[in-house]
């Protein structure tokens, strides 16, 4: 996701802010701040998307980069499997907590 975010950022802004994104990503990962990292990358992608939303149809190459940058899964079966896995994991954790 970070590579797509950096690539998308470079395509939209054409500046050196990708180095800042990489450093913040490295900091978050090094300090086990994974959810903060995910939020940060999503925020950067959202801001960049807003900048180009009106011109998106003229540059179809951005669609693939956006799907990866926003961590969008196109296969609904994969999404359902992941949702089931999360639900089952939560049920196991809740059942273990009730036994104590």
C-alpha positions in Angstrom: 0.0 0.0 0.0 2.8 2.4 0.7 4.4 2.0 -2.7 1.1 2.8 -4.4 0.5 5.7 -2.1 4.0 7.1 -3.0 3.4 6.4 -6.7 0.0 8.0 -6.6 1.4 11.0 -4.7 4.2 11.4 -7.3 1.7 11.3 -10.2 -0.6 13.9 -8.6 1.8 16.3 -6.9 5.1 15.9 -8.9 7.2 16.9 -5.9 9.5 15.3 -3.3 6.8 14.7 -0.7 7.1 11.0 -1.3 10.3 11.0 0.9 8.2 12.3 3.8 5.6 9.7 3.2 8.2 6.9 3.3 9.8 8.3 6.5 6.5 8.5 8.3 5.6 5.0 7.1 8.9 3.7 8.4 8.4 5.4 11.7 4.9 4.0 12.1 5.9 0.5 11.2 9.1 0.6 13.4 7.0 1.7 16.4 4.2 -0.9 15.8 1.7 1.8 15.0 0.1 -0.1 12.2 -3.4 1.3 12.4 -2.0 4.9 12.5 0.0 4.0 9.5 -3.0 2.7 7.6 -5.0 5.8 8.6 -2.2 8.1 7.5 -1.8 6.4 4.1 -5.5 6.5 3.5 -5.6 10.2 4.4 -2.8 11.0 1.9 -4.6 9.1 -0.8 -7.9 10.8 0.0 -6.3 14.2 -0.3 -4.6 13.3 -3.6 -7.8 11.8 -5.0 -9.7 15.0 -4.2 -7.1 16.9 -6.3 -7.7 14.8 -9.4 -11.2 13.5 -9.1 -12.5 15.7 -12.0 -9.7 14.5 -14.4 -9.7 10.9 -13.5 -11.5 9.8 -16.7 -8.7 11.3 -18.8 -6.0 9.2 -17.0 -7.2 5.6 -16.7 -3.8 4.5 -15.5 -4.6 6.0 -12.2 -7.5 3.6 -11.6 -5.3 0.7 -10.9 -3.0 2.7 -8.7 -6.0 4.0 -6.8 -7.4 0.5 -6.2 -4.1 -0.5 -4.6 -3.5 2.8 -2.8 -7.0 2.7 -1.2 -6.6 -1.0 -0.5 -9.8 -1.8 -2.4 -10.5 -5.5 -3.1 -12.5 -5.9 -6.2 -13.4 -9.6 -5.6 -16.5 -9.8 -3.5 -15.8 -13.4 -2.6 -12.5 -12.5 -1.0 -14.2 -9.7 0.9 -16.8 -12.2 2.2 -14.1 -14.7 3.2 -12.3 -12.0 5.1 -15.4 -10.8 6.8 -16.2 -14.4 7.9 -12.7 -14.9 9.2 -12.9 -11.7 11.3 -16.3 -12.7 12.6 -15.1 -16.2 13.6 -12.0 -14.7 15.2 -14.1 -12.3 17.3 -16.4 -15.2 18.3 -13.5 -17.2 19.5 -12.1 -14.3 21.5 -15.4 -13.5 23.1 -16.0 -17.1 24.0 -12.6 -17.3 25.6 -13.3 -14.1 27.5 -16.6 -15.4 28.9 -14.9 -18.6 30.2 -12.7 -16.6 32.5 
